[in-house]
Amino acid sequence: MTNVSWLTLVVLRCADLERSRVFYEALGLTLTLEQHGAGPRHYSGRVGETVLEFYPDASSSTRGLRLGLRLTDVSASVSRLVAIGAAPRPGSPVTVDDPDGHRLELHPASAAQ
């Protein structure tokens, strides 16, 4: 049994914040520009109850991170990604690297959890 019941936050560091915004919006995320006090401007969105934040950082500190996302329409998302120059790899699941090298697995929403 685990004491952890919910994932609430994932922060990705991005070398080019705007390029990452375009990529994740192509997947269907709605991102909002935020800034907390004197902190850096960043983007934030929700995946279910989990907050996904994108912060500027050229150090590649989150390289190697892998995310799995369930999408309502994988085919439409792949088309939007191709339109912005991404190179999804077919298979089950479809995988694609974001602009900072984070690997994403794109699962259809209808797939069993």
C-alpha positions in Angstrom: 0.0 0.0 0.0 1.2 3.5 -0.8 0.8 6.7 1.1 0.8 8.7 -2.1 -2.7 9.0 -3.5 -2.4 11.6 -6.3 0.1 13.2 -8.6 -0.5 17.0 -8.4 2.4 18.6 -10.2 5.0 18.0 -13.0 7.5 20.7 -13.9 9.4 20.6 -17.2 12.4 22.8 -17.9 12.4 24.1 -21.4 15.3 25.6 -23.5 12.8 27.5 -25.6 9.6 28.2 -23.7 7.6 29.3 -26.7 8.6 26.3 -28.8 7.5 24.1 -26.0 4.2 26.0 -25.7 3.4 25.4 -29.4 4.3 21.7 -29.1 2.1 21.0 -26.1 -0.8 23.1 -27.4 -0.6 21.0 -30.6 -1.4 18.0 -28.3 -4.5 19.9 -27.1 -3.3 21.3 -23.8 -4.6 24.8 -22.8 -1.7 26.7 -21.4 -1.8 29.9 -19.4 1.1 32.3 -19.0 1.9 32.8 -15.3 4.4 34.6 -13.1 4.5 34.2 -9.3 5.9 37.4 -7.7 9.4 38.1 -9.1 9.8 34.5 -10.4 10.2 33.6 -14.0 7.3 33.8 -16.5 6.2 30.3 -17.3 3.2 28.3 -18.7 0.8 26.2 -16.8 -2.0 23.8 -17.8 -3.9 20.8 -16.4 -4.0 17.2 -17.3 -6.9 15.9 -15.3 -6.1 17.0 -11.8 -2.4 17.3 -12.4 -0.8 20.6 -13.0 1.8 20.6 -15.8 4.2 23.6 -15.7 6.8 24.7 -18.2 9.7 26.8 -17.0 12.5 28.4 -18.9 15.8 26.7 -18.4 18.6 25.9 -20.9 20.3 23.4 -18.6 18.4 20.3 -19.8 17.7 19.5 -16.1 14.7 17.3 -16.9 16.1 15.6 -20.0 15.2 11.9 -19.9 11.8 12.4 -18.4 9.1 10.3 -20.0 5.4 11.1 -19.9 2.4 9.0 -21.0 -0.7 10.9 -22.0 -4.2 9.6 -22.9 -5.6 11.6 -25.7 -9.2 11.9 -27.0 -7.9 11.8 -30.6 -4.4 10.5 -31.1 -4.6 10.8 -34.9 -5.6 14.5 -34.8 -2.9 15.2 -32.3 -0.3 13.5 -34.4 -1.4 15.5 -37.4 -1.0 18.8 -35.5 2.4 17.7 -34.3 3.6 16.9 -37.8 2.3 20.3 -39.0 4.7 22.0 -36.5 7.6 19.9 -37.5 7.6 17.1 -34.8 8.4 13.6 -35.9 6.0 11.1 -34.1 7.1 7.5 -34.3 4.2 5.1 -35.1 3.5 2.1 -33.0 1.5 1.2 -30.0 1.8 3.6 -28.3 2.8 6.4 -30.7 5.8 8.1 -29.2 7.2 11.6 -29.9 10.0 13.7 -28.3 9.1 17.2 -27.3 11.5 20.1 -28.2 13.7 19.4 -25.2 14.0 15.7 -25.7 11.3 14.5 -23.2 9.7 11.3 -24.6 5.9 11.3 -24.7 3.8 8.2 -25.2 0.4 9.0 -26.8 -2.3 6.6 -25.8 -5.9 6.6 -27.0 -8.4 7.6 -24.3 -10.4 4.5 -25.0 -7.4 2.2 -24.0 -7.8 0.3 -20.8 -6.1 1.8 -17.8 
